[in-house]
Each structure stands twice: as structure tokens, then as C-alpha cells.
């Protein structure tokens, strides 16, 4: 009986390891596929990818380093694009952002799936739920008041950050459940529903980083588990949209190759930093991310359109 149970456990571990390797191979395939599309399009349309390479390099390094640490690329990249006059037509910003940052995001997913131990049912179901939410999101949110959603989400993130601060002050010695690497039962169902909702909100331009980190933190589970979940989902969504952006002709190509290379190094730098961060410092980082994201959303909701 003991031998049979042992064999079943070994088979389960081997199956999980195989699935994890397949996910990693899939991410590597997406990196090669996106790069191939970019170089093919550049050659076909005689685009000089070396143009403004060094400007793109430092922009990519800085923005994707901050993105891996929880500060999204949209605001930082847009501000630097305007400051350096890399993009003159604002209509080209969404397509350029997606095309330039998709490979660094794929590397983010590859890094954290490798570094962070997370149970496959949690990884696959929550990432799939978020992707499904994003897939149907545009139909659901087309009549939603963006400013109201920003105010609600921004307020909730700040309240959650305050609760985390209160817990740290009242019970500073309390740690996360480091031995837990996934959600089970009703908590997994809740996580799937939560990520489906986050996927819907992503179609309105709202990020998934801060909400997912807060979600795991409030459950008392090591929030680093959220990293591979949300990055896998973002990587797949961005890969799907980038192909259409490249074909659309709305990408501003000067600096893009530099952003890809610089951003990749930025991701690796941040991934090393996060892998060395202990849980208490990580909680402080999450509080900062939640407050920063929440106040940014409230500020955006106050801007008259």
C-alpha cells in the first residue's frame, strides 16, 4: 500500500514537472514567434530597427524594471516617450507600448514561473480565468463608467493597504503561510472569480498587479504566488494583441528594439531583487504598490475628459 501511494506521488510530481516545462517551452516559443514577426515586418517594410536604439535601451530598462516591481509600464513609458519625443503621435502609443514591452513581459512570466513555487491548479485556473475575463471584457464594460470604476478600485486598494499596515503594527511578528503554494477548495473558486473580474477590468486599462498581490496578502498566503499567475496571463494577452498591432501599421518603430533589449535586462535585474527579498520587506513593497496604484487611479478619475 505504501509503495503504491509513493508511486502515485512520484507520478503526480513528474506530471506537474512536465506541465511546467511545457508552459516554459510555450513562453520561449512566444518570445521567438514575436521576435520573428518583428524582424520579418521590419525587413518587409524596410524599417531601420537601429534608429534611436540607445534612447529605447534606457527607457526599456527603467520602465520594465519598475513594471516587474509593480509600477506599470503605461504611465512611465508614456511620460518618457513625450520627454524624449520618441513618439509624436499619441495614437501610436498603445501599439508601440504593446510591441515594445511584450517580450520583457514574456521574460517576466518565464522568470517567475521558474523562481516561484506555485501549485499548477492555482497557476493554470487563475491565469485562464483572467484571460477569459479579458476576452469577454470589452463586451461587458463598453457601457461602464470608467471614472467610477477607477474611483472604486482605487479606494479599495488604499483601504486594503491601510488594513495591511494596521496588521503589521498590531501584530508585527505575524508572517505569511510560506508553506502554502496555492489555493484549495472554496478559496480557489474565490480566486478564479476574482481573477475573472480582474481580467474584465484589464480591458478598461486597469492593471492586475496590485489587486492580485493584495488578494493573496489578505488571504494570509505568501503574495509572491501571485507573480507567476498574473505575469503568465499578461504575457499571453499581450502576445495575442501584438500581432494585430504590428500588422496595423500603428507602431512607432524608432527605439522599439532598444526597449525590448533594455526591458529584458530590466526584468532580470528586478527578478533578482525580488527573489532576494524577505517576506516582511515584500509586504512593505506591496503596501507601496497598492497606495501608488490606488492614488493614481483616483487622480485619473478626477481628470475631466
Secondary structure, 3 states (H helix, E strand, C coil): CHHHHHHHHHHHHHHHHHHHHHHHHHHHHHHHHHHHHHHHHHHHCCCCCCCCHHHHHHHHHHHHHHHHCCCCHHHHHHHHHHHHCCCCCHHHHHHHHHHHHHHHHHHHHHHHHHHCCCCHHHHHHHHHHHHHHHHHHHHHHCCCCHHHHHHHHHHHHHHHHHHHHHHHHHCCCCCCECCCCCCCHHHHHHHHHHHHHHHHHHCCCCCCHHHHHHHHHHCCECCCHHHHHHHHHHHHHHHHHHHHHHHHCCCCCCCHHHHHHHHHHHHHHHHHHHHCCCHHHHHHHHHHHHHHHHHHHHHHHHCCC
